């Protein structure tokens, strides 16, 4: 995913809610959601050896966005993966 695509996704609240539900195992996943659900816990813990530099940066950006804009869901993510 390009940085531009990421910014468009972050700005699309229904899409973000779908990805968050996927990451929490509460809803269906598309390919982006599956990748996020797989890699986000590793990045959250500080080590993702299979992530590219761009993936790590984008996942950190996404997690920071979720933390700021979806605090309830963020707390669930931290409990589940942290």
The 8 nearest C-alpha neighbors of each residue, nearest first, counted from 0:
[[1, 4, 5, 2, 3, 54, 31, 57],
 [0, 2, 4, 3, 5, 6, 53, 57],
 [1, 3, 5, 4, 6, 0, 57, 7],
 [4, 2, 6, 1, 5, 7, 0, 8],
 [3, 5, 7, 1, 2, 6, 0, 8],
 [4, 6, 2, 8, 3, 7, 9, 1],
 [5, 7, 9, 3, 8, 4, 10, 2],
 [8, 6, 4, 10, 5, 9, 3, 11],
 [9, 7, 5, 11, 10, 6, 4, 14],
 [8, 10, 6, 11, 7, 5, 15, 12],
 [9, 11, 7, 8, 12, 6, 15, 5],
 [12, 10, 8, 14, 9, 13, 15, 7],
 [11, 13, 15, 14, 10, 16, 9, 8],
 [14, 12, 16, 15, 11, 17, 18, 10],
 [15, 13, 17, 16, 12, 11, 18, 8],
 [16, 14, 12, 18, 17, 13, 19, 9],
 [15, 17, 19, 13, 14, 18, 12, 20],
 [16, 18, 14, 20, 15, 19, 21, 13],
 [19, 17, 21, 32, 15, 20, 16, 22],
 [18, 20, 22, 16, 21, 17, 15, 23],
 [21, 19, 25, 26, 23, 17, 18, 22],
 [20, 22, 26, 18, 24, 28, 19, 23],
 [23, 21, 36, 19, 20, 24, 18, 32],
 [22, 24, 20, 21, 25, 19, 76, 79],
 [25, 23, 21, 22, 26, 20, 27, 36],
 [26, 24, 20, 23, 21, 27, 22, 19],
 [25, 27, 21, 20, 24, 28, 17, 23],
 [26, 28, 21, 29, 25, 20, 17, 24],
 [29, 27, 21, 32, 33, 26, 30, 18],
 [28, 30, 32, 31, 33, 27, 18, 21],
 [29, 31, 33, 32, 34, 28, 35, 36],
 [32, 30, 34, 33, 29, 35, 28, 18],
 [31, 33, 35, 18, 28, 29, 34, 30],
 [32, 34, 36, 30, 35, 31, 28, 37],
 [33, 35, 37, 31, 32, 36, 38, 30],
 [34, 36, 32, 38, 39, 37, 33, 31],
 [37, 35, 22, 33, 34, 39, 38, 32],
 [36, 38, 34, 35, 39, 33, 40, 41],
 [37, 39, 35, 41, 40, 36, 34, 42],
 [38, 40, 42, 35, 41, 36, 43, 37],
 [41, 39, 43, 80, 42, 38, 44, 37],
 [40, 42, 47, 44, 38, 39, 43, 46],
 [41, 43, 45, 39, 44, 46, 47, 40],
 [44, 42, 40, 41, 45, 39, 81, 80],
 [45, 43, 41, 42, 46, 40, 81, 80],
 [46, 44, 42, 43, 41, 47, 40, 55],
 [47, 45, 41, 42, 44, 48, 43, 50],
 [46, 48, 41, 50, 42, 49, 45, 38],
 [47, 49, 50, 46, 51, 41, 42, 55],
 [48, 50, 47, 51, 38, 46, 41, 54],
 [51, 49, 47, 48, 54, 55, 52, 38],
 [50, 52, 54, 53, 55, 49, 48, 47],
 [51, 53, 55, 54, 56, 50, 57, 49],
 [52, 54, 56, 51, 55, 57, 50, 58],
 [55, 53, 51, 57, 56, 52, 50, 58],
 [54, 56, 52, 58, 53, 57, 50, 59],
 [55, 57, 53, 59, 54, 58, 60, 52],
 [58, 56, 60, 54, 59, 55, 53, 61],
 [57, 59, 61, 55, 60, 56, 54, 62],
 [60, 58, 62, 56, 61, 57, 63, 55],
 [61, 59, 57, 63, 58, 62, 64, 56],
 [62, 60, 58, 64, 59, 63, 57, 65],
 [61, 63, 65, 59, 64, 60, 58, 66],
 [64, 62, 66, 60, 61, 65, 59, 67],
 [65, 63, 61, 67, 62, 66, 68, 60],
 [64, 66, 69, 62, 68, 67, 63, 73],
 [65, 67, 63, 73, 70, 64, 69, 68],
 [68, 66, 64, 65, 69, 70, 63, 73],
 [67, 69, 65, 66, 64, 70, 63, 73],
 [68, 70, 65, 72, 71, 66, 73, 67],
 [71, 69, 73, 66, 72, 68, 67, 74],
 [72, 70, 74, 73, 69, 75, 66, 76],
 [71, 73, 75, 74, 69, 70, 76, 19],
 [74, 72, 70, 76, 66, 75, 71, 69],
 [73, 75, 77, 71, 72, 76, 78, 70],
 [74, 76, 72, 78, 73, 77, 79, 71],
 [77, 75, 73, 79, 74, 78, 80, 72],
 [78, 76, 81, 74, 80, 79, 75, 73],
 [79, 77, 75, 76, 81, 80, 74, 73],
 [78, 80, 76, 77, 75, 81, 23, 74],
 [81, 79, 77, 40, 78, 76, 43, 44],
 [80, 77, 78, 79, 44, 43, 40, 76]]
